[in-house]
Amino acid sequence: MKSKSKAQLAPLPWAEILAYWVLSFGSHLYSFYQLHRFSKEHEAGLERAFQLEKGLVQGFKRDPSDFEWTFWTEWAKKSLLWTLVGHGVISRLSSVFYPKFRVPALTIYGFLAASSVLGIKGVSVVLVHLGLSFSVAQLRKSALSWAVNLLLLSTLHIQPLQEIQRGWYQTEEEYYLLLFSVAVCGLRFISFSLEHCWAPADRGGLVQLGWLLSYTFYHPFFYNGPIMTYQDYIEQMRRSSEECDGDRAVFTYLMLRLGRIILWWCIAEYLIHVMYMHSIQSNETYLEILPPWALGGLALALVQFFFVKYLVLFGLPSTLATLDKLVPPKLPRCVSIMYSFTGMWRHFDEGLYRWLIRYIYVPLGGSRHGCLYKALSTGLAFGFVCLWHGGHDYLQYWALMNWAGVLVENGLKSLFASSFIRSIVEQTFSAAMERRCIALLSAVSTAMLILSNLVFLGGGHVGRIFWKRVFIQGWSTMAPPMLAFLYCFAQIGLEWTSRPP
């Protein structure tokens, strides 16, 4: 974990950095190769158990077991890709010919696009939640707004309501799209409610309602995010559109971004064609018999696929938002250069991180009122994320692991920043050796971070088996080389983040 600022981070000899790069890339490639071999050796069994699909390339099978990727790619083909294209066309035409009507035009289009996919009943659920949240916000009581919005989110898990909503649709996937949409809109309603409670009393309730409708039904972000706060959205949408980019500049930007998104999509598809990591993680027998290098490859492949998946899922909406002159949250940072729980939360889903900081962490005291308030604020933020994702047992373990990881990292950072410890470190170690010690601590943190991500992505059984095989049974054989490679990853991460922006 990082205890020094970027400017103070000591440089290392170029040969040492090169060795870290070679070992990092080499370990990734070799572990992926071993997982690929295991996948091909057990392809017949995996196909019987998990129904591998015919691959996009002849001679390859495709692992469809990642629900989120399969769900969104199928919906993209059915309708979402085309409605996003429609949003881009409406946005561009209104910006050129009727800039004053751009926001109303995008709001109406977003509402109609959502209605065409979710149906009138599905959109009515969103509108009911919106109306209740808006009405309660007029009372300007933050605690009451929180209570009402949490109750609205909890309705997603009430069995009788679930059965009623399932009855509206012919397929389970249509119901899940409603579920995801309402959950993401719930974050927007909380953002609007709290911003309204904190803002000075003003007139214009209909204007506020109009902006809330625009914020809610902004089509690129409607179904899955990324998350923008209400304050950021309206401030950026209100900016003058007089200084617009030329058609050539917009076209060039769009082509470059679309090229990158297609490349990320190809990488994601390549991964699930050559490594059946999602099917393997679902079967405890395969997890128990994976060779050590293939086991490491499975862990890396799962987290890398999660990263690439969200580059695609957030990449296209963010591109359209940028064309609308919004500043969307940055896309996820590569997980292989993440070396701390804190960095993972800051840089993977930046929109959700900023949302949590603004509406939970800071209002509860954050770091302004001592360590106890900081721990409590952090814990409640993780508790909310757990609840928002469904509150299942494995999510509770994941949230507790992340909470503990952040607390330990912050505790060690404060300890090493104290004048007493700082003086001992400076007298004992050179600057370069101090960085190596930071990387060694970061390797341990990264190991726990990967373990928590495996719990999130695969469930408690995946985390339990990894813990047993690596840290219990393999404490003397598997854990040391794993930490050595994670040390190399941490050095690459430190080198990457220390570069000037």
PLY file of the C-alpha trace (Angstrom):
ply
format ascii 1.0
element vertex 501
property float x
property float y
property float z
element edge 500
property int vertex1
property int vertex2
end_header
0.00 0.00 0.00
1.16 3.40 -0.91
2.59 5.53 1.89
4.41 8.18 -0.09
3.20 10.70 -2.60
3.85 10.21 -6.29
6.50 12.90 -6.26
8.42 11.18 -3.43
8.39 7.69 -4.90
11.98 6.59 -5.42
13.01 5.49 -8.91
14.53 2.05 -9.39
17.24 0.95 -11.86
15.82 0.44 -15.34
17.07 -3.15 -15.41
15.10 -3.94 -12.26
11.93 -2.37 -13.66
12.43 -4.32 -16.89
12.71 -7.53 -14.90
9.42 -6.74 -13.15
7.72 -6.14 -16.51
9.07 -9.40 -17.96
8.07 -11.43 -14.91
4.62 -9.83 -14.79
3.86 -10.43 -18.46
5.45 -13.86 -18.37
3.43 -15.00 -15.37
0.21 -13.74 -16.96
0.87 -15.51 -20.25
2.09 -18.79 -18.74
-0.76 -19.04 -16.23
-3.29 -18.26 -18.99
-1.68 -20.95 -21.15
-1.99 -23.51 -18.35
-5.65 -22.56 -17.83
-6.20 -22.87 -21.59
-4.69 -26.36 -21.55
-6.88 -27.40 -18.64
-9.95 -25.97 -20.41
-9.24 -27.95 -23.57
-8.45 -31.16 -21.67
-11.80 -30.99 -19.86
-13.80 -29.44 -22.69
-16.12 -32.42 -23.11
-17.04 -32.49 -19.43
-17.52 -28.74 -19.30
-19.70 -28.89 -22.42
-21.96 -31.53 -20.85
-22.22 -29.71 -17.53
-22.41 -26.09 -18.68
-23.52 -26.28 -22.33
-20.64 -24.52 -24.03
-21.79 -22.76 -27.16
-20.50 -22.99 -30.69
-17.68 -20.47 -31.00
-17.52 -17.50 -33.29
-14.43 -19.08 -34.85
-14.50 -22.62 -36.21
-12.86 -25.13 -33.88
-13.49 -23.13 -30.72
-16.22 -23.35 -28.11
-17.58 -20.32 -26.28
-18.20 -20.19 -22.52
-21.53 -18.36 -21.95
-21.50 -18.83 -18.16
-20.83 -15.19 -17.25
-24.42 -14.05 -16.84
-23.68 -10.32 -17.04
-21.71 -10.52 -20.30
-24.21 -12.85 -21.97
-27.15 -10.77 -20.74
-25.87 -7.42 -22.01
-24.51 -8.72 -25.33
-27.86 -10.36 -26.10
-29.75 -7.18 -25.23
-27.29 -5.12 -27.28
-28.08 -7.24 -30.32
-31.83 -7.12 -29.71
-32.35 -3.42 -29.14
-29.98 -1.50 -26.85
-27.27 -0.96 -29.44
-29.78 0.51 -31.87
-31.42 2.77 -29.29
-27.99 4.08 -28.33
-27.33 4.87 -31.98
-30.68 6.65 -32.05
-29.66 8.71 -29.04
-26.49 9.79 -30.82
-28.45 10.85 -33.90
-31.05 12.81 -31.89
-28.31 14.47 -29.83
-26.34 15.53 -32.88
-29.33 16.83 -34.84
-30.72 18.80 -31.90
-27.27 20.26 -31.12
-26.89 21.51 -34.68
-30.41 22.74 -35.42
-32.19 23.32 -32.09
-29.57 23.52 -29.29
-32.04 25.03 -26.80
-34.28 21.99 -27.15
-31.49 19.40 -26.87
-32.17 18.45 -23.24
-35.97 18.07 -23.67
-35.41 16.12 -26.89
-32.98 13.71 -25.20
-35.35 13.32 -22.23
-38.31 12.45 -24.45
-36.17 10.09 -26.52
-34.82 8.37 -23.40
-38.34 7.91 -22.03
-39.63 6.48 -25.32
-36.59 4.19 -25.69
-37.04 2.86 -22.14
-40.77 2.35 -22.76
-40.09 0.39 -25.93
-37.83 -2.04 -24.07
-39.30 -2.19 -20.56
-42.91 -1.64 -21.57
-45.35 0.84 -20.07
-45.66 -1.16 -16.84
-41.91 -1.31 -16.38
-41.46 2.41 -16.95
-44.39 3.04 -14.60
-42.37 1.43 -11.80
-39.54 3.88 -12.47
-42.00 6.79 -12.55
-43.63 5.74 -9.27
-40.22 5.60 -7.57
-39.33 8.93 -9.14
-42.56 10.57 -7.99
-42.23 9.34 -4.41
-38.58 10.34 -4.20
-39.32 13.78 -5.66
-42.26 14.37 -3.32
-40.36 13.42 -0.17
-37.36 15.53 -1.25
-39.58 18.62 -1.15
-39.68 18.27 2.65
-35.88 18.81 2.68
-35.22 16.14 5.31
-32.14 14.14 4.35
-32.85 11.31 6.79
-36.41 10.96 5.53
-35.24 10.95 1.90
-32.72 8.23 2.71
-35.37 6.14 4.48
-37.88 6.39 1.62
-35.30 5.65 -1.08
-33.94 2.65 0.82
-37.49 1.35 1.18
-37.99 1.78 -2.56
-34.80 -0.16 -3.27
-35.89 -2.89 -0.87
-39.04 -3.47 -2.96
-36.79 -5.10 -5.54
-36.43 -8.05 -3.15
-40.08 -8.48 -2.10
-41.18 -11.86 -3.47
-44.85 -11.04 -4.28
-43.81 -7.91 -6.18
-41.16 -9.88 -8.04
-43.75 -12.41 -9.16
-46.12 -9.66 -10.34
-43.37 -7.95 -12.34
-42.18 -11.24 -13.83
-45.73 -11.76 -15.08
-45.42 -8.63 -17.23
-42.75 -10.21 -19.42
-42.36 -13.28 -21.56
-38.73 -13.97 -20.57
-36.70 -13.79 -17.39
-34.17 -11.54 -19.15
-36.80 -8.82 -19.64
-37.56 -8.86 -15.93
-33.87 -8.65 -15.07
-33.50 -5.60 -17.31
-36.24 -3.89 -15.29
-34.53 -4.94 -12.07
-31.17 -3.50 -13.12
-32.75 -0.31 -14.43
-34.67 0.38 -11.22
-31.59 -0.36 -9.11
-29.42 2.11 -11.05
-32.21 4.71 -11.07
-32.39 4.30 -7.29
-28.88 5.78 -7.03
-30.02 8.72 -9.14
-33.07 9.31 -6.95
-30.90 9.35 -3.82
-28.50 11.78 -5.53
-31.32 14.13 -6.52
-33.03 13.93 -3.12
-29.93 14.76 -1.11
-28.79 17.53 -3.47
-32.27 19.06 -3.22
-32.23 18.79 0.59
-28.82 20.46 0.81
-29.50 23.22 -1.73
-30.90 26.61 -0.68
-34.67 26.87 -0.88
-35.69 28.03 -4.35
-38.72 28.15 -6.55
-39.42 26.19 -9.68
-40.60 22.74 -8.63
-41.60 21.93 -12.20
-38.14 22.90 -13.40
-36.58 20.57 -10.81
-38.95 17.79 -11.88
-37.94 18.34 -15.49
-34.27 18.06 -14.63
-34.93 14.93 -12.58
-36.71 13.35 -15.55
-33.79 14.30 -17.79
-31.29 12.89 -15.28
-33.26 9.67 -14.84
-34.00 8.92 -18.49
-30.67 9.99 -19.97
-30.49 6.97 -22.25
-26.76 6.04 -22.33
-26.68 5.71 -18.52
-30.23 4.47 -17.93
-29.77 0.70 -17.69
-26.31 0.13 -16.26
-24.48 3.40 -15.64
-21.83 4.62 -15.17
-23.10 6.77 -12.33
-23.00 10.56 -12.39
-24.24 12.69 -9.51
-27.26 14.91 -10.10
-25.19 18.01 -9.42
-22.56 17.08 -12.03
-25.20 16.15 -14.59
-27.24 19.36 -14.49
-24.16 21.60 -14.28
-22.65 20.01 -17.37
-25.94 19.85 -19.29
-26.55 23.53 -18.60
-23.28 24.57 -20.18
-23.59 26.58 -23.32
-23.39 24.52 -26.49
-22.18 27.43 -28.59
-18.60 26.16 -28.72
-19.27 22.92 -30.48
-16.68 20.76 -32.14
-16.60 20.60 -35.90
-18.16 17.62 -37.62
-14.75 16.30 -38.61
-13.42 16.40 -35.04
-16.53 14.68 -33.69
-16.36 11.99 -36.38
-12.67 11.34 -35.72
-13.23 11.08 -31.96
-16.20 8.75 -32.44
-14.32 6.44 -34.79
-11.33 6.19 -32.46
-13.48 5.44 -29.41
-15.61 2.91 -31.28
-12.44 1.23 -32.52
-11.22 0.85 -28.95
-14.58 -0.51 -27.78
-14.62 -3.09 -30.59
-11.07 -4.10 -29.63
-12.10 -4.55 -25.97
-15.11 -6.59 -27.08
-12.86 -8.82 -29.18
-10.51 -9.34 -26.23
-13.41 -10.30 -23.97
-14.74 -12.77 -26.54
-11.25 -14.18 -27.10
-10.88 -14.85 -23.37
-14.11 -16.83 -23.12
-13.22 -18.81 -26.26
-9.79 -19.98 -25.11
-10.34 -20.18 -21.33
-13.55 -21.50 -19.83
-12.93 -19.75 -16.51
-16.58 -19.05 -15.67
-17.63 -22.66 -16.12
-14.62 -23.90 -14.17
-15.28 -21.57 -11.25
-18.84 -22.92 -10.98
-17.65 -26.47 -10.30
-15.83 -27.21 -7.04
-14.37 -30.44 -8.42
-12.52 -28.58 -11.18
-11.34 -25.95 -8.70
-9.87 -28.70 -6.52
-7.97 -30.42 -9.33
-6.64 -27.35 -11.17
-2.82 -27.41 -11.33
-1.19 -24.56 -9.36
-0.33 -22.42 -12.40
-3.80 -22.95 -13.90
-5.35 -22.00 -10.54
-3.41 -18.73 -10.63
-4.43 -18.27 -14.25
-8.07 -18.73 -13.27
-7.84 -15.97 -10.65
-6.13 -13.59 -13.09
-8.48 -14.46 -15.95
-11.60 -13.83 -13.86
-10.52 -10.39 -12.69
-9.10 -9.42 -16.09
-12.30 -10.43 -17.85
-14.31 -8.38 -15.33
-12.10 -5.38 -16.15
-12.40 -5.76 -19.94
-16.14 -6.39 -19.66
-16.68 -3.05 -17.97
-14.48 -1.27 -20.46
-17.11 -2.32 -23.01
-20.21 -1.84 -20.83
-19.12 1.63 -19.69
-17.15 2.54 -22.82
-20.00 3.01 -25.29
-22.28 5.00 -22.92
-19.33 7.16 -21.89
-18.50 7.86 -25.53
-22.04 9.07 -26.22
-22.01 11.13 -23.02
-18.77 12.81 -24.09
-20.35 13.71 -27.43
-23.14 15.32 -25.37
-20.46 17.44 -23.65
-20.74 15.56 -20.36
-17.66 14.47 -18.45
-18.40 10.86 -17.51
-16.38 9.01 -14.87
-13.10 7.60 -16.10
-13.16 4.05 -17.39
-11.82 1.30 -15.09
-8.09 1.09 -14.56
-6.39 -2.22 -15.38
-6.68 -4.55 -12.40
-3.15 -5.91 -12.90
-1.71 -2.57 -11.73
-4.08 -2.30 -8.74
-2.11 -2.90 -5.59
-4.50 -1.78 -2.83
-8.13 -1.98 -1.77
-8.26 1.82 -1.68
-6.95 2.14 -5.23
-9.39 -0.48 -6.48
-12.35 1.45 -5.12
-11.08 4.78 -6.43
-10.18 3.72 -9.93
-12.32 0.77 -11.02
-15.80 2.32 -10.84
-14.99 5.99 -10.34
-18.63 7.06 -10.64
-19.81 4.78 -7.83
-16.80 5.78 -5.70
-17.58 9.50 -6.02
-21.26 8.79 -5.31
-20.37 6.93 -2.10
-17.96 9.65 -0.98
-20.45 12.48 -1.57
-23.60 10.90 -0.14
-22.40 8.50 2.56
-18.76 8.94 3.56
-18.58 12.75 3.88
-22.05 13.32 5.44
-21.25 10.73 8.13
-18.05 12.51 9.11
-15.46 10.74 6.97
-11.93 11.54 8.08
-12.85 14.89 9.65
-13.81 13.52 13.08
-11.17 10.94 13.86
-10.55 7.26 13.21
-13.82 5.97 14.67
-15.99 8.11 12.39
-13.77 7.21 9.46
-14.17 3.50 10.13
-17.93 3.87 10.63
-18.38 5.94 7.45
-16.35 3.46 5.42
-18.24 0.50 6.87
-21.64 1.99 6.08
-20.53 2.80 2.53
-19.55 -0.84 1.98
-22.75 -1.95 3.69
-24.80 0.11 1.25
-22.95 -1.34 -1.76
-23.62 -4.84 -0.41
-27.32 -4.05 0.05
-27.57 -2.43 -3.39
-26.11 -5.53 -5.05
-28.63 -7.77 -3.30
-27.22 -8.38 0.18
-26.47 -12.09 -0.35
-24.18 -13.97 2.05
-21.17 -13.93 -0.25
-21.63 -10.18 -0.82
-21.56 -9.64 2.95
-18.23 -11.49 3.14
-16.94 -9.44 0.20
-17.98 -6.16 1.82
-16.39 -7.14 5.15
-13.14 -8.12 3.42
-13.01 -4.79 1.59
-13.83 -2.84 4.74
-11.09 -4.65 6.66
-8.65 -4.18 3.79
-9.25 -0.42 3.58
-9.00 -0.04 7.37
-5.72 -1.96 7.52
-4.24 0.02 4.62
-5.25 3.33 6.14
-3.97 2.23 9.55
-0.56 1.27 8.16
-0.40 4.46 6.12
-1.05 6.54 9.26
1.47 4.49 11.24
4.28 4.93 8.72
3.43 8.62 8.33
4.02 9.26 12.06
7.20 11.19 12.81
8.63 8.42 15.04
8.23 5.59 12.52
9.14 7.90 9.65
12.48 8.75 11.24
13.28 5.07 11.88
12.47 4.15 8.28
14.60 6.96 6.85
17.56 6.00 9.05
17.26 2.28 8.28
16.36 2.10 4.60
17.37 3.86 1.43
14.62 5.40 -0.67
14.80 2.54 -3.17
14.66 -0.09 -0.42
11.71 1.70 1.14
9.84 1.43 -2.15
10.62 -2.29 -2.28
9.16 -2.68 1.21
6.04 -0.80 0.12
5.72 -3.15 -2.86
6.10 -6.18 -0.57
3.29 -4.96 1.69
1.27 -4.19 -1.42
1.75 -7.76 -2.64
0.04 -9.05 0.51
-2.73 -6.48 0.07
-3.13 -7.48 -3.59
-3.45 -11.15 -2.65
-6.32 -10.31 -0.30
-7.83 -7.98 -2.90
-7.85 -10.74 -5.52
-9.36 -13.12 -2.98
-12.18 -10.67 -2.22
-12.82 -10.15 -5.92
-13.04 -13.91 -6.42
-15.71 -14.03 -3.71
-17.61 -11.23 -5.47
-17.31 -12.77 -8.94
-17.70 -16.47 -8.13
-19.27 -16.75 -4.71
-18.08 -17.97 -1.34
-17.08 -21.43 -2.56
-14.49 -19.97 -4.96
-12.90 -17.81 -2.26
-12.93 -20.70 0.22
-11.18 -23.12 -2.15
-8.57 -20.54 -3.18
-7.85 -19.75 0.47
-7.51 -23.44 1.33
-5.35 -24.38 -1.64
-3.04 -21.36 -1.61
-2.73 -20.28 2.01
-3.50 -23.47 3.98
-2.34 -26.43 1.91
0.10 -24.45 -0.22
1.54 -22.06 2.39
5.07 -23.28 1.66
4.78 -24.14 -2.04
2.13 -21.94 -3.70
1.90 -18.84 -1.50
5.59 -17.72 -1.71
5.85 -17.73 -5.54
2.41 -16.14 -5.80
3.47 -13.30 -3.50
6.70 -12.94 -5.48
4.77 -12.40 -8.72
2.31 -10.09 -6.97
5.32 -8.11 -5.76
6.28 -7.64 -9.43
2.70 -6.56 -10.21
2.85 -4.04 -7.36
6.13 -2.57 -8.62
4.59 -2.12 -12.07
1.58 -0.47 -10.46
3.76 1.86 -8.42
5.77 2.74 -11.51
2.63 3.36 -13.56
0.88 5.57 -11.00
4.05 7.55 -10.24
4.33 8.81 -13.82
3.45 12.48 -14.27
-0.06 12.97 -15.70
0 1
1 2
2 3
3 4
4 5
5 6
6 7
7 8
8 9
9 10
10 11
11 12
12 13
13 14
14 15
15 16
16 17
17 18
18 19
19 20
20 21
21 22
22 23
23 24
24 25
25 26
26 27
27 28
28 29
29 30
30 31
31 32
32 33
33 34
34 35
35 36
36 37
37 38
38 39
39 40
40 41
41 42
42 43
43 44
44 45
45 46
46 47
47 48
48 49
49 50
50 51
51 52
52 53
53 54
54 55
55 56
56 57
57 58
58 59
59 60
60 61
61 62
62 63
63 64
64 65
65 66
66 67
67 68
68 69
69 70
70 71
71 72
72 73
73 74
74 75
75 76
76 77
77 78
78 79
79 80
80 81
81 82
82 83
83 84
84 85
85 86
86 87
87 88
88 89
89 90
90 91
91 92
92 93
93 94
94 95
95 96
96 97
97 98
98 99
99 100
100 101
101 102
102 103
103 104
104 105
105 106
106 107
107 108
108 109
109 110
110 111
111 112
112 113
113 114
114 115
115 116
116 117
117 118
118 119
119 120
120 121
121 122
122 123
123 124
124 125
125 126
126 127
127 128
128 129
129 130
130 131
131 132
132 133
133 134
134 135
135 136
136 137
137 138
138 139
139 140
140 141
141 142
142 143
143 144
144 145
145 146
146 147
147 148
148 149
149 150
150 151
151 152
152 153
153 154
154 155
155 156
156 157
157 158
158 159
159 160
160 161
161 162
162 163
163 164
164 165
165 166
166 167
167 168
168 169
169 170
170 171
171 172
172 173
173 174
174 175
175 176
176 177
177 178
178 179
179 180
180 181
181 182
182 183
183 184
184 185
185 186
186 187
187 188
188 189
189 190
190 191
191 192
192 193
193 194
194 195
195 196
196 197
197 198
198 199
199 200
200 201
201 202
202 203
203 204
204 205
205 206
206 207
207 208
208 209
209 210
210 211
211 212
212 213
213 214
214 215
215 216
216 217
217 218
218 219
219 220
220 221
221 222
222 223
223 224
224 225
225 226
226 227
227 228
228 229
229 230
230 231
231 232
232 233
233 234
234 235
235 236
236 237
237 238
238 239
239 240
240 241
241 242
242 243
243 244
244 245
245 246
246 247
247 248
248 249
249 250
250 251
251 252
252 253
253 254
254 255
255 256
256 257
257 258
258 259
259 260
260 261
261 262
262 263
263 264
264 265
265 266
266 267
267 268
268 269
269 270
270 271
271 272
272 273
273 274
274 275
275 276
276 277
277 278
278 279
279 280
280 281
281 282
282 283
283 284
284 285
285 286
286 287
287 288
288 289
289 290
290 291
291 292
292 293
293 294
294 295
295 296
296 297
297 298
298 299
299 300
300 301
301 302
302 303
303 304
304 305
305 306
306 307
307 308
308 309
309 310
310 311
311 312
312 313
313 314
314 315
315 316
316 317
317 318
318 319
319 320
320 321
321 322
322 323
323 324
324 325
325 326
326 327
327 328
328 329
329 330
330 331
331 332
332 333
333 334
334 335
335 336
336 337
337 338
338 339
339 340
340 341
341 342
342 343
343 344
344 345
345 346
346 347
347 348
348 349
349 350
350 351
351 352
352 353
353 354
354 355
355 356
356 357
357 358
358 359
359 360
360 361
361 362
362 363
363 364
364 365
365 366
366 367
367 368
368 369
369 370
370 371
371 372
372 373
373 374
374 375
375 376
376 377
377 378
378 379
379 380
380 381
381 382
382 383
383 384
384 385
385 386
386 387
387 388
388 389
389 390
390 391
391 392
392 393
393 394
394 395
395 396
396 397
397 398
398 399
399 400
400 401
401 402
402 403
403 404
404 405
405 406
406 407
407 408
408 409
409 410
410 411
411 412
412 413
413 414
414 415
415 416
416 417
417 418
418 419
419 420
420 421
421 422
422 423
423 424
424 425
425 426
426 427
427 428
428 429
429 430
430 431
431 432
432 433
433 434
434 435
435 436
436 437
437 438
438 439
439 440
440 441
441 442
442 443
443 444
444 445
445 446
446 447
447 448
448 449
449 450
450 451
451 452
452 453
453 454
454 455
455 456
456 457
457 458
458 459
459 460
460 461
461 462
462 463
463 464
464 465
465 466
466 467
467 468
468 469
469 470
470 471
471 472
472 473
473 474
474 475
475 476
476 477
477 478
478 479
479 480
480 481
481 482
482 483
483 484
484 485
485 486
486 487
487 488
488 489
489 490
490 491
491 492
492 493
493 494
494 495
495 496
496 497
497 498
498 499
499 500
